Amino acid sequence: MVSGAKKWIIWLLWLVIFPLGLWFTFQTYPPYISGQEIDVFIYLLLAIVVAATPMVINGSPVFLIQWISWAAFLTFGLFVELVMAQIALIVLFIRVKLPRNAFFRLPLNSLMFFLVSLLSGVFYYSLGGNTGVSLSEVKMTFWLVVTYPVLYYFLNHFIIIIINFAVYNNKKKIFGKDFIWETVTTLITFPIGFVLYILYTEVGLIALLFVGVPFASLSIILNLYYSSDKINTYLQKATEIGHQLAEKLVVNEVINLFIEKITKMLTVDYAYILDVVDENELQLLRCIENGKEKSANIRPLKKNEGISGLVWDKGEAMLFHTKKEWKHIVKGYMPETVESVICVPIVRNNKVMGVLLLASTQKRAYEKSQLMIVDILCSHFAVAIENARHYEETKAQSERCALTKLYNYRYFENLLTKEFDRLETFEREQLSLLILDVDHFKKINDTYGHQSGNEILCQLANELQKLIGVRGTVARYGGEEFVILLPDVTKEEALIAAETIRQTIALHTFILTQHMERDRTPLGVNITASIGVAAAPSDAEDSLGLIRHADRALYVGAKRAGRNRVAEYVR
């Protein structure tokens, strides 16, 4: 990022240097255009065509105009070359649609082109070189003519290094990718510029047809090549991201990875994922603004409502370059600073599952090729989300009791093993275990039926969850037995918790609606429970020992002692 102070300094330097420098050039090295105004205009048109077909290398637009500049310099003089380069630069920035926060690049690049051309030209003239002379004179001083492009090349690279360091605080390698590209374009363009000058001197304007048109075509071809190469790079990244998404089996992890990757790949200031709920409305699933997740209170959208609702209804992606294009569509929430918008449906099995909306504060921040890439990524995302949801559902079914929805014995056994591992690595100080058994549960089943017994188990599970909360884990151990694991809870604290549970159960009235009585009005039933308590490491050194000792406390200390009581394991 370039600070506001630096931007003001750049504009101030341009206002001081450029007008005075242009006036100095015109006075010291006047143009040679007497009777050749049309020729100068044709040269300028050719420069504009080349500037309008730039390539983008490392995020910077590159236009191969040096060959025209050199030919114009040798033919019409330094002043014409300076003016032509400045006009071409303006066309370039119009073509690449320079964002508002990057307007400072116009005076910055203008100064760079101006200084490179001026210094190269002044050096050439100081060595005795001339412009607007006959071809025979140029041949006699060919070694001098070559000094202009050579000096132009080195000055250009040197000033780029200074700009990267002083303006962008970017210490790029001197012989990096930019240096290679500049060297290659110099080797290609300057010889063509000299050929253009020779042909123009011999045959006139027709030389522009023989040299200018093929080279302009080459510039267009290189631009197309770069565009296709950029799309291939995006496709490779999309494939890699698709593989990474497929490896995630948790829904939140899939969403987080998707948002992270897509915001790094594109210019994204705002990202929203909306989920289709009951095929009636779009609800916000994830909101990212300026790189941070936010819990924005955004009302749900209906079909055809706003940009997202329109994309949901049509099932087609939409791209907007400026606020003027979408502001009449938006209904509801949209940040004021947004300009460019990409909105893509998340489709699975020909059905829209959700909508992704990406936005940028820059105008024309997105291209059609990027819209295609986002569409592909959304397809990968849809598959990954569905797989993760299926995995989570299957995992939940394998870990939960189908009746009470509590964790089952398999999950509890694995959890207890992990907690003992933490105990051994001193991540836990102690573990307390409660085993609870409903007293005379067979009598309840025999009296009211198994459906009523199931009702009691479900209501009891809810009560235990309320009592324990986040302090521990409640699981159904089997039949009418429940286990409660309390990490970092002392045995004394566990006994107090167990007594609270016992009293709560004894005082609670359980409502039966599925009993066997003829009168189907709900019945209130009271039950009691016995609880055994053991703790580690004081009572047991492993998970099986802890369960065995808590079970012994339950049956020996509580059941045999008369039921409806809490008992602790005693060595």
Summary of the structure (lengths in Angstrom):
residues: 571
radius of gyration: 38.7
end to end distance: 69.7
largest distance: 123.6
contacts: 1818
relative contact order: 0.06
helix: 58%
strand: 15%
